[in-house]
Amino acid sequence: MAASLDLPLETAGKRGYRAARADRLSDAARFQLAATAWRVRSRVRACLLALATATQREALLKQHEAIQNRCVRLLEGQARAGDVPPIEVTQARAAWNRTRLELHEAELQAATARLQLADALGLPPAALDGVALDLTGFQNLPAEVPDAAARRHALLNRADILAALAEYAAAQSALQLEIARQYPDVHLSPGYEYDQGDNKWGIGLSLELPLLNRNQGRIAEAAAKREELAARFNALQARVLADIEQALAAYRLSVKKAEAAAALGEQLATQVRLAAAMHAAGELAQVDVARRELEAAAAGLAQLDAHAQAQAALGALENALQIPVQLCLAVDQLSLSPRPSPLSGTP
């Protein structure tokens, strides 16, 4: 009867390379989880923006509908007095009905946005019934976003960038492991043998000698895998930088459009105040004041659309950066660098 043990003694740091590869793969999985969390956050923000826009559109359309209703009543009175032709009443009533249809559409959009928000949060639709949501965060637009700060934050914080770097580092450790396998491991095999009552120890020693190819096949395979991941990383980095440039340009243009719409709204509001003053002085008919109010209401709807477009562009920019723009600006103003990557080396 004989009993023996096998005590492997790894050489050339193989155990360390395996541990490093496992650590990097764990980092990659963690960063991929963070990327998934950001996608959820992006969808929730889009649903909240849709809900805020639909809710504000519904309120503006109610005001618009009320003004048109009043305008129709005034024109009907003038038509009965023979001051305006009946066709003006018909046109005003048609515009009023169109606004009522738009109001019903806005109500449907608000209800749909609330259902989509519940789905994005992973909640049943009834969970948001009676819940008052604070949507005031969409009222303001951040200041100008510096290009350099945007690119720096994205390259140092985007989860998919960090995941790609972690995968490359894991491939580097795998290559180092295959190179180390050129050198043999030592196996000690001490044993205890009972032979006709004579107890004795036996010491065995074995080596794995890659004499013919010195593990060149696996080394080449690991090197090719590393090159593949390097190419993927470079392509991802180029795409991220292009997305950031496009998102920055779209955001700046949409902000300018929102500012122009706001300026027009202020001008029309001033005209409404002047028209009201002229009516009070007997210089302008009430229906003319209502028409100025209709113009201002239409400008309010256009301003809402422009502002919603700018907020959507802001969301696209944050998706390109994978960081809220306000946080990006705050860190940049404090001259604090984002959390550096824990990975050493670049592909």
C-alpha positions as CSV (number, residue, x, y, z in Angstrom):
1,M,0.0,0.0,0.0
2,A,1.3,3.5,-0.9
3,A,0.1,7.0,-0.4
4,S,1.5,10.1,-2.1
5,L,0.9,13.8,-2.4
6,D,1.5,16.2,-5.3
7,L,2.8,19.6,-4.3
8,P,3.0,22.0,-7.3
9,L,5.5,24.8,-7.1
10,E,4.6,27.3,-9.8
11,T,7.4,29.4,-11.3
12,A,7.8,32.7,-13.2
13,G,4.9,34.4,-11.3
14,K,2.1,32.4,-12.9
15,R,-0.1,32.6,-9.9
16,G,0.2,36.4,-9.8
17,Y,-0.7,36.7,-13.5
18,R,-3.8,34.5,-13.0
19,A,-4.8,36.6,-10.0
20,A,-4.3,39.9,-11.9
21,R,-6.3,38.6,-14.9
22,A,-9.2,37.6,-12.5
23,D,-9.1,41.1,-10.8
24,R,-9.2,42.9,-14.2
25,L,-12.1,40.7,-15.4
26,S,-13.9,41.5,-12.1
27,D,-13.3,45.2,-12.8
28,A,-14.7,44.9,-16.3
29,A,-17.9,43.3,-15.0
30,R,-18.3,46.0,-12.4
31,F,-17.9,48.7,-15.0
32,Q,-20.4,47.0,-17.3
33,L,-22.8,47.0,-14.4
34,A,-22.3,50.7,-14.0
35,A,-22.9,51.2,-17.8
36,T,-26.2,49.3,-17.4
37,A,-27.1,51.6,-14.5
38,W,-26.4,54.6,-16.6
39,R,-28.7,53.4,-19.4
40,V,-31.5,53.0,-16.8
41,R,-30.8,56.5,-15.5
42,S,-30.9,57.8,-19.1
43,R,-34.2,56.2,-19.8
44,V,-35.7,57.5,-16.6
45,R,-34.6,61.1,-17.4
46,A,-36.1,60.8,-20.9
47,C,-39.4,59.7,-19.4
48,L,-39.4,62.5,-16.9
49,L,-38.6,65.0,-19.6
50,A,-41.5,63.7,-21.7
51,L,-43.8,63.9,-18.7
52,A,-42.7,67.5,-17.8
53,T,-43.1,68.6,-21.4
54,A,-46.5,67.0,-21.9
55,T,-47.7,68.5,-18.6
56,Q,-46.5,72.0,-19.4
57,R,-48.0,71.7,-23.0
58,E,-51.3,70.7,-21.5
59,A,-51.3,73.7,-19.2
60,L,-50.4,76.1,-22.0
61,L,-53.0,74.6,-24.4
62,K,-55.7,75.1,-21.7
63,Q,-54.8,78.8,-21.6
64,H,-54.7,78.9,-25.4
65,E,-58.0,77.2,-25.6
66,A,-59.6,79.6,-23.2
67,I,-58.3,82.6,-25.1
68,Q,-59.6,81.2,-28.4
69,N,-63.0,80.5,-26.8
70,R,-63.2,84.1,-25.7
71,C,-62.1,85.3,-29.1
72,V,-64.8,83.2,-30.8
73,R,-67.5,84.7,-28.5
74,L,-66.3,88.3,-29.2
75,L,-66.3,87.6,-33.0
76,E,-69.7,86.1,-32.8
77,G,-70.9,89.3,-31.2
78,Q,-69.3,91.4,-33.8
79,A,-70.7,89.2,-36.6
80,R,-74.2,89.7,-35.2
81,A,-73.6,93.4,-35.2
82,G,-72.4,93.2,-38.8
83,D,-68.9,94.4,-37.9
84,V,-67.1,91.3,-39.2
85,P,-68.0,88.7,-41.9
86,P,-69.2,85.3,-40.7
87,I,-66.1,83.7,-42.2
88,E,-63.9,85.1,-39.5
89,V,-66.1,83.5,-36.9
90,T,-65.8,80.2,-38.8
91,Q,-62.0,80.4,-39.0
92,A,-61.7,81.3,-35.3
93,R,-64.0,78.4,-34.3
94,A,-61.9,76.0,-36.5
95,A,-58.7,77.2,-34.8
96,W,-60.4,76.7,-31.4
97,N,-61.3,73.1,-32.3
98,R,-57.8,72.3,-33.5
99,T,-56.5,73.6,-30.1
100,R,-59.0,71.3,-28.3
101,L,-57.7,68.3,-30.3
102,E,-54.1,69.3,-29.4
103,L,-55.1,69.5,-25.8
104,H,-56.5,66.0,-25.8
105,E,-53.3,64.8,-27.5
106,A,-51.2,66.5,-24.8
107,E,-53.3,64.8,-22.1
108,L,-52.7,61.4,-23.8
109,Q,-49.0,62.1,-24.1
110,A,-48.8,63.0,-20.3
111,A,-50.6,59.7,-19.4
112,T,-48.3,57.7,-21.7
113,A,-45.2,59.4,-20.3
114,R,-46.3,58.5,-16.8
115,L,-46.8,54.9,-17.8
116,Q,-43.4,54.8,-19.5
117,L,-41.8,56.3,-16.4
118,A,-43.3,53.6,-14.2
119,D,-41.9,51.0,-16.6
120,A,-38.5,52.6,-16.6
121,L,-38.5,52.5,-12.8
122,G,-39.6,48.9,-12.8
123,L,-42.9,49.8,-11.0
124,P,-46.5,48.9,-11.8
125,P,-48.4,51.8,-13.4
126,A,-50.6,52.2,-10.3
127,A,-47.5,52.9,-8.2
128,L,-47.3,56.5,-9.5
129,D,-51.0,57.2,-9.0
130,G,-51.4,60.3,-6.8
131,V,-47.6,60.8,-6.6
132,A,-46.6,64.4,-7.1
133,L,-43.3,64.5,-9.1
134,D,-41.0,67.5,-8.8
135,L,-40.1,68.3,-12.4
136,T,-38.7,71.8,-11.8
137,G,-35.2,70.5,-12.5
138,F,-36.0,70.8,-16.2
139,Q,-36.6,74.5,-16.1
140,N,-33.0,75.6,-16.3
141,L,-30.2,74.8,-18.7
142,P,-26.6,74.6,-17.6
143,A,-24.0,77.1,-18.7
144,E,-21.5,76.5,-21.5
145,V,-19.7,73.2,-21.2
146,P,-15.9,73.4,-21.9
147,D,-14.8,71.0,-24.7
148,A,-11.6,69.9,-22.9
149,A,-13.4,69.3,-19.6
150,A,-16.1,67.2,-21.4
151,R,-13.6,65.0,-23.1
152,R,-11.5,64.5,-20.0
153,H,-14.4,63.6,-17.8
154,A,-15.7,61.1,-20.4
155,L,-12.4,59.4,-21.0
156,L,-11.8,59.1,-17.2
157,N,-15.3,58.2,-16.1
158,R,-17.3,56.5,-18.9
159,A,-18.0,53.0,-17.7
160,D,-17.6,51.4,-21.1
161,I,-14.2,53.0,-21.6
162,L,-13.1,51.7,-18.2
163,A,-14.5,48.3,-18.9
164,A,-12.6,48.2,-22.2
165,L,-9.4,49.1,-20.4
166,A,-10.0,46.4,-17.8
167,E,-10.5,43.8,-20.5
168,Y,-7.3,44.9,-22.2
169,A,-5.4,44.7,-18.9
170,A,-6.9,41.2,-18.4
171,A,-5.7,40.2,-21.9
172,Q,-2.2,41.6,-21.0
173,S,-2.1,39.4,-17.9
174,A,-3.2,36.4,-19.9
175,L,-0.4,37.0,-22.4
176,Q,2.1,37.3,-19.5
177,L,0.8,34.0,-18.1
178,E,1.2,32.2,-21.4
179,I,4.8,33.6,-21.7
180,A,5.5,32.4,-18.1
181,R,4.3,29.0,-19.0
182,Q,7.4,28.5,-21.1
183,Y,9.1,27.9,-17.9
184,P,8.4,24.5,-16.2
185,D,6.6,24.1,-12.9
186,V,8.0,21.8,-10.3
187,H,5.9,19.0,-8.8
188,L,7.1,17.5,-5.5
189,S,5.5,14.1,-4.8
190,P,6.5,12.8,-1.4
191,G,5.0,9.5,-0.6
192,Y,4.7,6.9,2.2
193,E,5.0,3.2,1.3
194,Y,4.3,0.1,3.3
195,D,6.3,-2.7,1.9
196,Q,6.3,-6.0,3.8
197,G,6.4,-4.2,7.1
198,D,9.2,-1.8,6.1
199,N,7.9,1.8,6.4
200,K,9.7,4.3,4.2
201,W,9.3,7.6,2.5
202,G,9.7,8.1,-1.2
203,I,10.4,11.5,-2.8
204,G,9.4,12.1,-6.4
205,L,10.2,15.1,-8.6
206,S,8.5,15.9,-11.9
207,L,8.8,18.7,-14.5
208,E,6.7,19.8,-17.4
209,L,9.2,20.7,-20.1
210,P,7.8,22.5,-23.2
211,L,10.8,21.5,-25.3
212,L,9.4,21.6,-28.8
213,N,7.3,24.8,-29.2
214,R,7.9,26.5,-25.9
215,N,4.1,27.3,-25.7
216,Q,4.4,29.6,-28.8
217,G,0.9,28.7,-30.0
218,R,-0.9,29.9,-26.9
219,I,1.4,32.9,-26.7
220,A,0.4,33.9,-30.2
221,E,-3.2,33.4,-29.4
222,A,-3.1,35.5,-26.3
223,A,-1.1,38.2,-28.2
224,A,-3.8,38.3,-30.9
225,K,-6.5,38.6,-28.3
226,R,-4.7,41.5,-26.8
227,E,-4.4,43.2,-30.1
228,E,-8.1,42.6,-30.8
229,L,-9.1,44.3,-27.5
230,A,-6.7,47.2,-28.2
231,A,-8.4,47.8,-31.6
232,R,-11.8,47.6,-30.0
233,F,-10.7,50.1,-27.3
234,N,-9.4,52.5,-29.9
235,A,-12.6,52.3,-32.0
236,L,-14.7,52.9,-28.8
237,Q,-12.6,55.9,-27.8
238,A,-12.9,57.4,-31.3
239,R,-16.6,56.9,-31.3
240,V,-17.0,58.4,-27.8
241,L,-15.1,61.5,-28.8
242,A,-17.1,61.9,-32.0
243,D,-20.4,61.5,-30.0
244,I,-19.2,64.2,-27.5
245,E,-18.4,66.6,-30.3
246,Q,-21.8,66.0,-32.0
247,A,-23.6,66.3,-28.7
248,L,-21.9,69.5,-27.7
249,A,-22.7,71.1,-31.1
250,A,-26.3,70.0,-30.9
251,Y,-26.7,71.3,-27.4
252,R,-25.2,74.7,-28.1
253,L,-27.4,75.2,-31.2
254,S,-30.5,74.1,-29.2
255,V,-29.7,76.5,-26.4
256,K,-29.5,79.4,-28.9
257,K,-32.8,78.4,-30.3
258,A,-34.4,78.3,-26.9
259,E,-32.9,81.7,-26.1
260,A,-34.4,83.1,-29.3
261,A,-37.8,81.6,-28.5
262,A,-37.7,83.1,-25.0
263,A,-36.8,86.5,-26.4
264,L,-39.7,86.3,-28.8
265,G,-42.0,85.3,-26.0
266,E,-41.0,88.3,-24.0
267,Q,-41.6,90.7,-26.9
268,L,-45.1,89.3,-27.5
269,A,-45.8,89.5,-23.8
270,T,-44.9,93.2,-23.9
271,Q,-47.2,93.6,-26.8
272,V,-50.1,92.0,-24.9
273,R,-49.5,94.4,-22.0
274,L,-49.4,97.4,-24.4
275,A,-52.6,96.2,-26.1
276,A,-54.4,95.8,-22.7
277,A,-53.4,99.4,-21.8
278,M,-54.6,100.7,-25.2
279,H,-57.9,98.8,-24.7
280,A,-58.3,100.4,-21.3
281,A,-57.8,103.8,-22.9
282,G,-60.4,103.0,-25.5
283,E,-58.0,102.9,-28.3
284,L,-58.2,99.1,-29.1
285,A,-61.0,96.6,-29.3
286,Q,-61.1,93.7,-26.9
287,V,-61.0,91.2,-29.8
288,D,-57.7,92.7,-30.9
289,V,-56.3,92.3,-27.4
290,A,-57.4,88.6,-27.6
291,R,-55.6,88.2,-30.9
292,R,-52.3,89.5,-29.3
293,E,-52.9,87.1,-26.5
294,L,-53.2,84.2,-29.0
295,E,-49.9,85.2,-30.6
296,A,-48.2,85.2,-27.2
297,A,-49.8,81.8,-26.4
298,A,-48.5,80.4,-29.6
299,A,-45.1,81.8,-28.9
300,G,-45.3,80.1,-25.5
301,L,-45.9,76.7,-27.1
302,A,-42.9,77.3,-29.5
303,Q,-40.8,78.3,-26.5
304,L,-41.8,75.1,-24.7
305,D,-40.8,73.0,-27.8
306,A,-37.4,74.7,-28.1
307,H,-36.7,74.3,-24.4
308,A,-37.7,70.6,-24.5
309,Q,-35.4,70.2,-27.5
310,A,-32.6,71.8,-25.6
311,Q,-33.2,69.5,-22.6
312,A,-33.2,66.5,-24.9
313,A,-29.9,67.6,-26.3
314,L,-28.6,68.0,-22.8
315,G,-29.6,64.4,-22.1
316,A,-27.8,63.3,-25.2
317,L,-24.7,65.2,-24.0
318,E,-24.9,63.6,-20.6
319,N,-25.2,60.2,-22.2
320,A,-22.0,60.9,-24.2
321,L,-20.2,62.0,-21.1
322,Q,-21.9,59.4,-18.8
323,I,-21.9,62.1,-16.1
324,P,-24.4,64.9,-15.2
325,V,-23.3,68.1,-16.9
326,Q,-23.8,70.1,-13.6
327,L,-21.5,67.7,-11.8
328,C,-19.0,67.9,-14.6
329,L,-19.0,71.7,-14.4
330,A,-18.8,71.7,-10.6
331,V,-15.7,69.4,-10.7
332,D,-14.1,71.5,-13.4
333,Q,-14.7,74.8,-11.5
334,L,-13.2,73.3,-8.3
335,S,-10.1,72.2,-10.4
336,L,-10.6,68.6,-9.1
337,S,-9.6,65.8,-11.4
338,P,-12.1,63.0,-11.8
339,R,-11.4,59.6,-10.2
340,P,-8.5,58.2,-12.2
341,S,-8.7,54.8,-13.7
342,P,-7.3,52.1,-11.4
343,L,-5.8,50.5,-14.5
344,S,-2.2,51.0,-15.4
345,G,-1.0,51.3,-19.0
346,T,-2.9,52.0,-22.2
347,P,-3.4,49.9,-25.3
